[in-house]
Amino acid sequence: MASTKYKIDSVLEKAGAFGRYQWFQVVLSSSGSFMVACHFLVIVFHSITPKHRCKLPEWENDTFSPFSEVHNQSIYQWIPVDKDGILDSCKIYTNNNETVECEEHVFDKSVYWGVTLNEQKVFNLSQLDYIIFIAV
């Protein structure tokens, strides 16, 4: 009795090459994973609320971080401070020494420019691993 042994190459040759239909199936089956990975990456932009405070009315080029001693004094003159010494992020004093809601804010831009993920702990390593796994 003679047995016929097929090698994998000869089977693939008889079945046909990797054509348009196979590419369509690969793209179709991987598109769901790609969309999920994109949704998980949104956390990079939406999970952080940057530090902010009200814009000082007398400073045209106000920044979040004080750039001089006079600017620092103005910040503490206009922005209410809580019992822990933290500046209120949404209220400002008026000329009558009343607190009102801000109309404009200044933001700490150091979170988004020149800072690595380890320094800001945007999301932990397990989430990053999961995102990479979904993307692949």
Backbone torsions as a table, in degrees:
resi	resn	phi	psi	omega
1	MET	NA	123.2	178.6
2	ALA	-99.3	130.4	177.9
3	SER	-102.3	142.5	179.3
4	THR	-97.4	121.2	178.3
5	LYS	-107.4	127.6	176.9
6	TYR	-100.6	137.7	172.6
7	LYS	-89.7	155.5	-175.7
8	ILE	-60.3	-34.4	179.9
9	ASP	-64.9	-40.1	-179.3
10	SER	-70.5	-32.4	177.1
11	VAL	-67.0	-43.0	179.4
12	LEU	-66.1	-35.6	177.7
13	GLU	-64.0	-39.5	179.5
14	LYS	-72.2	-33.8	-179.4
15	ALA	-74.5	-30.6	179.7
16	GLY	115.8	166.3	-176.8
17	ALA	-82.2	174.0	178.0
18	PHE	-77.6	98.1	-172.1
19	GLY	-103.6	-161.1	-177.1
20	ARG	-62.9	-40.9	-178.7
21	TYR	-62.5	-41.9	179.3
22	GLN	-66.8	-41.1	176.5
23	TRP	-62.4	-40.4	177.7
24	PHE	-60.0	-43.1	179.3
25	GLN	-65.1	-40.1	178.9
26	VAL	-64.5	-46.6	-179.9
27	VAL	-64.2	-43.6	-179.3
28	LEU	-63.3	-43.1	-177.9
29	SER	-74.8	-26.8	-179.8
30	SER	-91.9	-12.2	-178.1
31	SER	-65.7	-34.0	178.0
32	GLY	-63.9	-43.8	178.3
33	SER	-64.7	-37.8	178.9
34	PHE	-64.0	-42.3	180.0
35	MET	-66.2	-39.9	177.8
36	VAL	-64.2	-41.6	178.9
37	ALA	-63.0	-40.1	177.7
38	CYS	-63.1	-39.6	178.7
39	HIS	-67.1	-36.5	177.8
40	PHE	-70.3	-29.5	178.8
41	LEU	-72.9	-15.9	177.5
42	VAL	-60.6	-25.4	-179.4
43	ILE	-58.3	-28.5	179.5
44	VAL	-60.8	-36.8	-174.9
45	PHE	-96.4	-22.3	-173.7
46	HIS	-110.1	-8.1	-175.3
47	SER	-86.8	-18.6	-176.3
48	ILE	-103.0	130.6	167.4
49	THR	-102.0	112.5	-176.0
50	PRO	-68.0	152.8	175.2
51	LYS	-62.5	139.9	-179.7
52	HIS	-153.7	164.6	174.6
53	ARG	-153.6	172.5	179.3
54	CYS	-68.9	147.1	175.7
55	LYS	-76.1	134.3	-179.7
56	LEU	-71.9	134.5	-175.0
57	PRO	-68.7	-28.0	-175.9
58	GLU	-91.8	-1.2	-178.2
59	TRP	-112.9	114.2	179.5
60	GLU	-70.3	-41.1	-178.8
61	ASN	-106.2	50.4	-178.2
62	ASP	-68.4	139.5	175.2
63	THR	-125.0	163.9	-179.4
64	PHE	-65.0	-46.8	-179.4
65	SER	-85.5	135.8	178.3
66	PRO	-66.0	134.6	-179.0
67	PHE	-105.9	-3.5	175.0
68	SER	-156.1	168.2	179.6
69	GLU	-66.8	-37.1	178.5
70	VAL	-64.3	-42.4	177.5
71	HIS	-62.9	-43.2	178.2
72	ASN	-60.3	-43.0	178.4
73	GLN	-64.9	-38.4	178.2
74	SER	-65.5	-37.3	178.1
75	ILE	-59.5	-48.7	-178.3
76	TYR	-74.2	-16.5	175.9
77	GLN	-78.4	-37.1	-174.1
78	TRP	-97.5	-27.0	-173.8
79	ILE	-103.1	127.2	176.8
80	PRO	-64.7	148.3	179.9
81	VAL	-118.5	136.1	178.3
82	ASP	-82.5	-177.8	-175.4
83	LYS	-65.0	-20.8	178.5
84	ASP	-90.4	0.3	179.8
85	GLY	85.3	15.1	-179.6
86	ILE	-95.3	133.3	179.6
87	LEU	-68.0	139.4	175.7
88	ASP	-69.2	136.3	-175.2
89	SER	-91.1	-11.0	-174.6
90	CYS	-129.3	2.7	-178.5
91	LYS	-125.8	154.7	179.5
92	ILE	-144.9	150.5	176.1
93	TYR	-78.7	146.2	172.1
94	THR	-94.1	-179.1	177.4
95	ASN	-65.8	-22.5	178.5
96	ASN	-89.9	10.2	180.0
97	ASN	64.2	31.4	173.6
98	GLU	-103.2	151.9	177.1
99	THR	-96.6	136.2	177.8
100	VAL	-134.0	164.4	176.3
101	GLU	-70.6	149.2	-179.8
102	CYS	-71.7	152.6	169.7
103	GLU	-101.2	-31.2	178.3
104	GLU	-134.3	151.5	179.1
105	HIS	-123.9	158.4	167.6
106	VAL	-119.5	143.2	-173.0
107	PHE	-118.1	150.8	173.9
108	ASP	-78.9	108.6	-175.3
109	LYS	-87.5	-2.0	-178.2
110	SER	-68.2	-21.4	-179.9
111	VAL	-68.5	-33.2	-173.3
112	TYR	-101.1	-12.2	-178.8
113	TRP	-124.3	120.3	172.0
114	GLY	73.0	24.9	-179.8
115	VAL	-122.6	135.0	-179.6
116	THR	-83.5	165.0	179.8
117	LEU	-64.9	-34.5	179.7
118	ASN	-64.1	-37.4	-177.4
119	GLU	-70.2	-35.9	-176.9
120	GLN	-100.6	-11.8	-178.9
121	LYS	50.0	53.7	-179.2
122	VAL	-58.8	-49.5	171.5
123	PHE	-149.4	153.1	-173.0
124	ASN	-77.1	170.9	-173.1
125	LEU	-63.2	-33.2	-179.2
126	SER	-66.3	-37.0	176.6
127	GLN	-66.9	-39.7	178.4
128	LEU	-62.7	-43.7	177.4
129	ASP	-60.4	-41.2	-179.3
130	TYR	-65.5	-42.2	179.2
131	ILE	-62.3	-43.8	178.6
132	ILE	-63.9	-40.8	178.2
133	PHE	-61.8	-43.6	-179.8
134	ILE	-66.4	-40.8	-178.3
135	ALA	-65.2	-34.6	-178.7
136	VAL	-79.7	NA	NA
